[in-house]
Amino acid sequence: GPMPIRLRKLIGAVALIILVVTWALVAMALAQSPAVKANGLIEVLYYVVAGLGWVLPGMLLVRWMSQPGVNG
């Protein structure tokens, strides 16, 4: 059945933290790769994508969290 909104927000908040932490660790690991460091333009593009890439899944999570449940 549908989840109560409080539970949904708790799960969403935890998922958001996991998403951001995981994204940051992966981004830092990839930033060390020679392919990224080889070219200044690629490096800049990489940091833009790495910096903003978590926003879309984050927004989807927040939208899911804010859906009204059956009781509220």
N, C-alpha and C positions, 0 to 999 in steps of 0.2 A: 504493500500500500504506500501512499504518499508519506513523505517524511514531515515531521513537525519542523517549522521554520527554524527553531532554536538549534536543533540537531543539524539541519542543513547548513546553518551559518558556522557552526563549530567545525563540521567536516570541511566546508569551504575554506575557512581560515587556515586550518592545518594544511590543506592541499596547496593553498597559496604560498605558505611559508616553504613547504617542500619544493614547490615549483621554482621559487625565486632562488633558494639556496642551491638546488641542483643545477639550475640554469647558470648561476654565477660560477660554480665549480667547473662545469663543462666549458664555459666561455674562457675562464682563466687557463685551463689546460690547453684548449685549442689555440689561444693567443700565443703560446710558446712554440707552436709548430713552425718549422722553417717556411712552409708555404705562405703563412700569413706575414711573417717577418721579411720575406724576400722583396715585397713590393709595397712602397708607401701608400699607394692608392688602395690596394687590397686591404692593407692594415686599417686604414680609415674606414672603408666600407664595412670591414669585419666588426669594428667597434660600434658602428652605428647599428648594425643588425643585432649584435650581441647585447647592446644596451637596450634596444627597444623590442627585441623578439619575444620577451616574456609577457609583454603588455597584452597581446591578443588573447592567448590562453587565460591570462589573468582576468581580462574583461569578461570572457565567457564564463569563468568560474564565479565572478561576482554577480553576473546576470542570473546564473543558476541559483546562487545563494538567495537572491532577492525575490525569487518566484514565490508567490504566496502558497502556503500549504493549504490543506483542507480546513484545519482548525486555526488558520490564521495568519 
